[in-house]
Amino acid sequence: MTACDSSGGGDTGEDDGGSAGTSDIRVGLAYDIGGRGDRSFNDSAYRGLQRVEDELGISDIQDIEPSEGESDSDKENRLTLMAEEGYNVIIGVGYAYAEPMRNVAPEFPDVHFAIVDDEIDDVDNITSLVFSEEQASFLAGAAAALKTEEDHVGFIGGVETPLIHKFEAGYVAGVAEINPDIEVEVQYLTQPPDMGGFQDPARGQSAAEGQLDAGADVIYHAAGASGNGVLEAVVDREAMFIGVDSDQYQNASDEQKPYVVTSAVKGVDTAVFDFVQSVADGEAQSGVQRFDLATGGVDYTTSNEEQIGDIQERLDELKQRIIDGEIEVPTEP
């Protein structure tokens, strides 16, 4: 296990009213493929851990990196080890933890488990933290359609799975909402069971170069750490990039920032923090917790005012229409 950066908390060990107190809480978090430093999905989860430490005063935290090419049994062993070592809040980041968590959680009924990006509703001590990625991706698609000068845009998915299909479906629908005649390039880096498409920046760069060569001038990715390679290709060609999960404008280099139009974000950090806080408050979340545009669980970013300023009003209009139910965003291509 690798310890999350922590400096010791200001918790006194005393309960505050109806709170369960934080002194008895030990948090373990297992990252998805790509691990911390992907500037996307996993880094968002890590920000949630930082909030847990800073705002709840919980300092007994472990965050654990995955191994390349690991099996489900490796994940089961990781979850089991955390539970056996006394971690009573355990979070698996990514749907790859679904079956391992199903197998492990019943053996530790007093441990509060949570999984990000998969729905498990039949195990009492597993809470599912899921997002309407298709809604944020719809806004990403609309942004791409409004910014393209070639009527040609691209989408790069890390691994072709039902989850990443949601990103594709929303993106393509958002493009079509603005202009159904815009051509959309779609490419996946790997097929299951090869999950390497989420951690291969070189392959992401190559795929983006191919789409740019074909005429695309805006590319949106849902490819984890491989998206860093997509960004490199876009910057080299002075095209436009749309990030995912985290605000990728914020963690881009100064050279890269001008090319980041927006990012389709989901609040993995907020979901992680809220789950731990619910345990600390003695009212642990359970079942499926869904985060969408209406709840602020997904959104698009406006950090790059020079790129987004001229289209923000239109995107906000579309966002409200989705919230109001006037636009139903597909979840499958």
C-alpha positions as CSV (number, residue, x, y, z in Angstrom):
1,M,0.0,0.0,0.0
2,T,1.1,3.6,-0.7
3,A,0.1,6.2,1.8
4,C,-1.9,9.2,0.7
5,D,0.0,12.3,1.5
6,S,-1.2,13.1,5.0
7,S,0.0,15.2,7.9
8,G,-2.1,14.0,10.7
9,G,-5.5,15.4,11.3
10,G,-7.0,17.9,13.8
11,D,-9.6,15.4,15.0
12,T,-10.0,15.2,18.7
13,G,-11.6,11.7,18.7
14,E,-14.8,13.2,20.2
15,D,-18.2,12.7,18.5
16,D,-19.9,15.9,17.4
17,G,-23.6,15.6,18.2
18,G,-25.0,12.8,16.0
19,S,-21.8,12.2,14.2
20,A,-20.1,8.8,14.4
21,G,-16.8,10.8,14.8
22,T,-13.8,10.5,12.6
23,S,-11.2,9.1,14.9
24,D,-12.4,5.5,14.2
25,I,-12.5,5.9,10.4
26,R,-9.8,4.5,8.3
27,V,-10.1,5.0,4.6
28,G,-8.7,2.9,1.8
29,L,-8.9,3.8,-1.8
30,A,-7.9,1.6,-4.7
31,Y,-7.2,3.3,-8.0
32,D,-8.4,2.2,-11.5
33,I,-6.0,1.5,-14.4
34,G,-3.7,4.5,-15.0
35,G,-3.5,5.3,-11.3
36,R,-2.8,8.6,-9.7
37,G,-1.3,11.1,-12.1
38,D,-3.6,10.4,-15.0
39,R,-4.8,14.1,-14.8
40,S,-8.3,12.7,-15.2
41,F,-10.5,10.1,-13.5
42,N,-8.1,8.8,-10.8
43,D,-6.8,12.3,-10.0
44,S,-10.3,13.4,-9.3
45,A,-10.7,10.5,-6.8
46,Y,-7.4,11.6,-5.1
47,R,-8.8,15.2,-4.7
48,G,-11.7,13.6,-2.8
49,L,-9.2,12.0,-0.5
50,Q,-7.5,15.3,0.0
51,R,-10.8,16.8,1.0
52,V,-11.4,14.0,3.4
53,E,-8.1,14.8,5.2
54,D,-8.4,18.5,5.0
55,E,-12.1,19.0,5.9
56,L,-12.9,15.9,8.0
57,G,-9.6,15.7,9.8
58,I,-9.2,12.0,8.8
59,S,-5.5,11.2,8.5
60,D,-5.6,7.4,8.4
61,I,-5.8,7.1,4.7
62,Q,-4.2,4.7,2.2
63,D,-4.4,5.0,-1.6
64,I,-3.2,2.1,-3.6
65,E,-2.0,1.9,-7.2
66,P,-3.0,-0.9,-9.6
67,S,-0.5,-3.2,-11.3
68,E,-0.3,-3.4,-15.0
69,G,-2.2,-6.3,-16.4
70,E,-3.5,-7.4,-13.0
71,S,-6.3,-9.9,-12.6
72,D,-9.6,-9.8,-10.6
73,S,-7.9,-12.0,-8.0
74,D,-5.3,-9.3,-7.5
75,K,-8.1,-6.8,-6.9
76,E,-9.8,-9.1,-4.5
77,N,-6.6,-9.6,-2.6
78,R,-6.1,-5.8,-2.4
79,L,-9.6,-5.2,-1.1
80,T,-9.3,-8.1,1.4
81,L,-5.9,-6.9,2.6
82,M,-7.3,-3.4,3.3
83,A,-10.3,-4.9,5.2
84,E,-8.1,-7.2,7.2
85,E,-5.8,-4.3,8.2
86,G,-8.7,-2.5,9.7
87,Y,-9.8,-0.1,7.0
88,N,-13.5,0.3,7.5
89,V,-14.2,2.6,4.5
90,I,-13.0,1.1,1.3
91,I,-13.5,2.6,-2.2
92,G,-12.8,1.0,-5.5
93,V,-12.3,3.5,-8.3
94,G,-13.7,2.0,-11.5
95,Y,-16.1,-0.7,-12.7
96,A,-13.2,-3.2,-12.8
97,Y,-13.7,-3.6,-9.1
98,A,-17.3,-4.7,-9.4
99,E,-16.8,-8.5,-9.2
100,P,-13.9,-8.4,-6.8
101,M,-16.0,-6.2,-4.5
102,R,-19.0,-8.4,-4.8
103,N,-16.8,-11.3,-3.7
104,V,-15.1,-9.5,-0.8
105,A,-17.8,-7.3,0.8
106,P,-20.0,-10.0,2.2
107,E,-17.0,-11.4,4.1
108,F,-16.7,-8.0,5.9
109,P,-20.2,-6.9,6.8
110,D,-19.0,-4.1,9.1
111,V,-16.9,-2.4,6.4
112,H,-18.5,0.3,4.3
113,F,-17.5,-0.4,0.6
114,A,-18.2,1.9,-2.3
115,I,-17.5,1.5,-6.0
116,V,-17.3,4.2,-8.6
117,D,-18.9,3.7,-12.0
118,D,-20.8,0.4,-11.4
119,E,-24.2,-0.3,-10.1
120,I,-24.4,-2.9,-7.3
121,D,-27.7,-2.9,-5.6
122,D,-27.9,-6.3,-4.0
123,V,-25.1,-6.2,-1.5
124,D,-26.0,-4.3,1.7
125,N,-22.6,-2.9,2.5
126,I,-21.7,-1.7,-1.0
127,T,-22.7,1.8,-2.2
128,S,-22.5,2.6,-5.9
129,L,-21.4,6.0,-7.0
130,V,-22.5,6.4,-10.6
131,F,-22.7,9.3,-13.0
132,S,-24.6,10.4,-16.1
133,E,-21.5,10.7,-18.2
134,E,-23.6,10.9,-21.4
135,Q,-25.1,14.3,-20.3
136,A,-21.7,16.0,-19.8
137,S,-20.5,14.3,-23.1
138,F,-23.5,15.8,-24.9
139,L,-22.3,19.3,-23.9
140,A,-18.8,18.3,-25.0
141,G,-20.2,17.3,-28.4
142,A,-22.2,20.5,-28.7
143,A,-19.0,22.5,-27.8
144,A,-17.0,20.6,-30.5
145,A,-19.7,21.2,-33.1
146,L,-19.8,24.9,-32.2
147,K,-16.0,25.3,-32.4
148,T,-15.1,23.1,-35.4
149,E,-14.1,25.0,-38.6
150,E,-13.9,21.8,-40.7
151,D,-17.3,20.3,-39.8
152,H,-15.2,17.3,-38.7
153,V,-14.6,16.2,-35.1
154,G,-13.2,13.2,-33.3
155,F,-13.9,10.9,-30.3
156,I,-11.2,8.6,-28.8
157,G,-12.3,6.0,-26.2
158,G,-9.8,4.1,-24.1
159,V,-11.4,0.7,-24.1
160,E,-14.7,-0.2,-25.8
161,T,-16.9,-1.0,-22.9
162,P,-20.6,-0.1,-22.0
163,L,-19.4,2.7,-19.8
164,I,-17.3,4.4,-22.5
165,H,-20.1,3.9,-25.0
166,K,-22.1,6.4,-22.8
167,F,-19.4,9.0,-23.5
168,E,-19.5,8.3,-27.2
169,A,-23.3,8.3,-27.4
170,G,-23.6,11.6,-25.6
171,Y,-20.9,13.2,-27.6
172,V,-22.3,12.2,-31.0
173,A,-25.8,13.3,-29.9
174,G,-24.4,16.7,-28.8
175,V,-22.7,17.2,-32.2
176,A,-25.8,16.2,-34.1
177,E,-27.9,18.6,-32.0
178,I,-25.9,21.5,-33.4
179,N,-25.3,20.2,-36.9
180,P,-26.2,16.6,-38.0
181,D,-24.0,17.0,-41.0
182,I,-20.8,17.2,-39.0
183,E,-18.6,14.1,-39.5
184,V,-17.6,12.4,-36.2
185,E,-14.5,10.1,-36.2
186,V,-14.8,7.4,-33.5
187,Q,-11.9,5.2,-32.4
188,Y,-11.2,2.9,-29.4
189,L,-7.7,2.2,-28.4
190,T,-8.2,-1.4,-27.1
191,Q,-10.9,-4.0,-26.8
192,P,-11.7,-5.9,-23.5
193,P,-10.1,-7.8,-21.9
194,D,-7.1,-5.6,-22.9
195,M,-7.6,-2.6,-20.6
196,G,-4.3,-0.9,-21.6
197,G,-6.2,1.7,-23.7
198,F,-6.6,3.7,-20.5
199,Q,-2.9,4.0,-19.8
200,D,-1.1,4.3,-23.1
201,P,-0.4,8.0,-24.0
202,A,1.6,6.9,-27.1
203,R,-1.3,5.0,-28.5
204,G,-3.6,7.9,-27.7
205,Q,-1.3,10.3,-29.5
206,S,-1.2,8.0,-32.6
207,A,-4.9,7.7,-32.7
208,A,-5.4,11.5,-32.4
209,E,-2.8,12.1,-35.2
210,G,-4.9,9.7,-37.4
211,Q,-8.1,11.6,-36.8
212,L,-6.4,15.0,-37.3
213,D,-4.9,13.6,-40.6
214,A,-8.5,12.6,-41.6
215,G,-9.6,16.2,-41.2
216,A,-10.9,16.5,-37.6
217,D,-10.0,19.7,-35.8
218,V,-11.6,19.0,-32.4
219,I,-11.0,15.8,-30.4
220,Y,-12.8,14.6,-27.3
221,H,-11.4,11.7,-25.4
222,A,-12.6,9.3,-22.7
223,A,-9.3,7.4,-22.4
224,G,-7.8,8.1,-19.0
225,A,-4.1,8.6,-19.0
226,S,-4.0,7.9,-22.7
227,G,-5.7,11.3,-23.1
228,N,-2.4,13.0,-22.3
229,G,-1.1,11.7,-25.6
230,V,-4.3,13.0,-27.4
231,L,-3.5,16.4,-26.0
232,E,0.1,16.3,-27.2
233,A,-1.1,15.5,-30.7
234,V,-3.7,18.2,-30.7
235,V,-1.2,20.9,-29.5
236,D,1.3,19.8,-32.1
237,R,-1.3,20.4,-34.8
238,E,-2.8,23.5,-33.2
239,A,-6.2,21.9,-33.2
240,M,-8.7,21.8,-30.3
241,F,-9.0,19.4,-27.4
242,I,-11.9,18.5,-25.0
243,G,-10.9,16.8,-21.8
244,V,-12.7,14.4,-19.5
245,D,-13.5,13.7,-15.8
246,S,-11.2,16.4,-14.4
247,D,-10.8,20.0,-15.7
248,Q,-7.8,19.3,-18.0
249,Y,-7.3,23.0,-18.7
250,Q,-6.2,23.3,-15.0
251,N,-3.5,20.6,-15.2
252,A,-2.3,21.4,-18.8
253,S,1.0,23.1,-19.3
254,D,1.0,26.8,-20.3
255,E,1.8,25.8,-23.8
256,Q,-1.2,23.4,-23.9
257,K,-3.8,25.5,-22.2
258,P,-4.9,27.6,-25.2
259,Y,-6.0,24.4,-27.1
260,V,-8.2,23.0,-24.3
261,V,-11.8,24.2,-25.1
262,T,-13.5,22.6,-22.1
263,S,-13.7,19.3,-20.2
264,A,-16.7,17.1,-19.5
265,V,-16.3,16.5,-15.8
266,K,-17.8,14.3,-13.3
267,G,-17.5,14.9,-9.5
268,V,-15.7,11.7,-8.5
269,D,-14.0,13.9,-5.9
270,T,-17.3,15.0,-4.5
271,A,-18.7,11.5,-4.5
272,V,-15.8,10.1,-2.6
273,F,-15.9,12.9,-0.1
274,D,-19.6,12.7,0.4
275,F,-19.5,9.0,1.0
276,V,-16.8,9.2,3.6
277,Q,-18.6,12.1,5.3
278,S,-21.8,10.1,5.4
279,V,-20.0,7.4,7.3
280,A,-18.5,9.9,9.7
281,D,-22.0,11.4,10.3
282,G,-23.3,7.9,11.2
283,E,-25.7,7.9,8.2
284,A,-23.7,6.0,5.6
285,Q,-25.0,6.2,2.1
286,S,-26.3,3.0,0.6
287,G,-27.6,1.6,-2.6
288,V,-27.1,3.5,-5.9
289,Q,-26.1,7.2,-5.6
290,R,-26.5,8.8,-9.0
291,F,-24.9,12.1,-10.0
292,D,-26.2,14.1,-13.1
293,L,-26.5,17.6,-14.5
294,A,-29.4,18.4,-12.2
295,T,-27.4,17.6,-9.1
296,G,-24.2,19.1,-10.3
297,G,-22.6,15.7,-10.4
298,V,-21.5,16.2,-14.0
299,D,-20.9,19.3,-16.0
300,Y,-18.7,21.1,-18.5
301,T,-15.9,23.5,-17.5
302,T,-15.4,27.2,-18.3
303,S,-11.8,27.7,-17.2
304,N,-10.6,28.7,-20.7
305,E,-12.7,31.8,-21.1
306,E,-11.1,32.6,-24.5
307,Q,-12.3,29.3,-25.9
308,I,-15.6,28.9,-24.2
309,G,-16.9,32.4,-23.9
310,D,-18.5,32.7,-27.2
311,I,-20.4,29.4,-26.9
312,Q,-21.2,29.3,-23.2
313,E,-24.7,30.8,-23.5
314,R,-25.7,28.1,-26.0
315,L,-24.2,25.3,-23.9
316,D,-26.0,26.6,-20.8
317,E,-29.3,26.6,-22.8
318,L,-28.7,23.0,-23.8
319,K,-27.8,22.1,-20.2
320,Q,-31.0,23.4,-18.9
321,R,-33.0,21.6,-21.5
322,I,-31.4,18.3,-20.4
323,I,-32.2,19.1,-16.8
324,D,-35.8,20.0,-17.7
325,G,-36.2,16.7,-19.6
326,E,-36.6,18.4,-23.0
327,I,-33.6,16.6,-24.3
328,E,-33.1,12.9,-23.5
329,V,-29.5,12.0,-24.0
330,P,-28.8,8.4,-25.3
331,T,-26.5,6.1,-23.4
332,E,-25.7,3.8,-26.3
333,P,-24.3,4.7,-29.7
